Amino acid sequence: MKSEFDPINPVAIWLGPIPVHWYGIIIGVGIALSLYIAIRESDRLGLEKDLFADLMIWAIPIAIISARIYYVIFQWDYYSQNPGQIIQIWEGGIAIHGALIGAVLTAIVFARKKGVSFWKLADIAAPSIILGQAIGRWGNFINQEAHGGEVSRAFLENLHLPTFIIDQMYIEGAYYHPTFLYESIWNLLGFILLIFLRKVNLRRGELFLSYVIWYSIGRFFIEGLRTDSLMLTSSLRIAQVISLILIFGALALWFYRKKTGLASKKYDE
């Protein structure tokens, strides 16, 4: 059954000749809300008032750039033939794992220069990061990307999805798994979990490692449904390989830090 509705226009408004894309607006909203939550928590824990805001000034643009570089590297066959599209980030095409690499490296350097614990900063940031990811996936929804394999409209209706989501999943003559939604919900649940774990008062670093494990488990399974995965080989999805590495790496680091006493301080210390 064909959808009777046209897809959502990816351009929200025009500022003269300049298009303002929904993708950028949604990413911006996610960043702003995430930053607000992180600043409030850092203030509650008694950190320097502008410390986290200063970190985000560096971490956010570097994360976005590294996310794009990561994506372009693994799609180089295409971008080498279309170099003008490399900077067109508003069309989509950023990789969360690339963003995490950029953000973590930035935070490590920043923490050393400021003389604060990287793990404390990472713990504060963890709920904000996963909330930003939950919001950001709706940019993929607008662009009709990051979807799964073909399904029927009846399948989507049986999920009790709003009509506007079902209609937007009608792409070039077929309906598709709304994997953006699956991951957004998984990340939102992760955000709630991490906020709860703040009250449990884990050892320093364990909240961030909990985020890595939770996100990676969901990403591993959801990635298996997607049709646009970055591939390491013809049958090996890069995101699934990275997710497995992160899960086992985070677990190993968790137990190592406990065994060696590196995780002696609590989250709020």
Buried (B, 14 or more C-beta within 10 A) or exposed (E): EEBEEEBBEBEBEEEEEEBEBBBBBBBEBBBEBBBEBBBEBBBEBEBEEEBBEEBBEBBBEBBBBBBBBBBBEBBEEEBEEEEEBBEEBBEBBBBBBBBBBBBBBBBEEBBEEBEBBBBBBBBBBBBBBBBBBBBBBBBBBBBBBBBBEEBEBEEBEEEEBEEEBBBBBBBEEEBBBBBBBBBBBBBBBBBEBBBEBBEEEBBBBBBBBBBBBBBBBBBBEBBBBBEEBBEBEEEEBBBBBBBEEBBEBBEEBBEEBBEEEBBEEEBBE
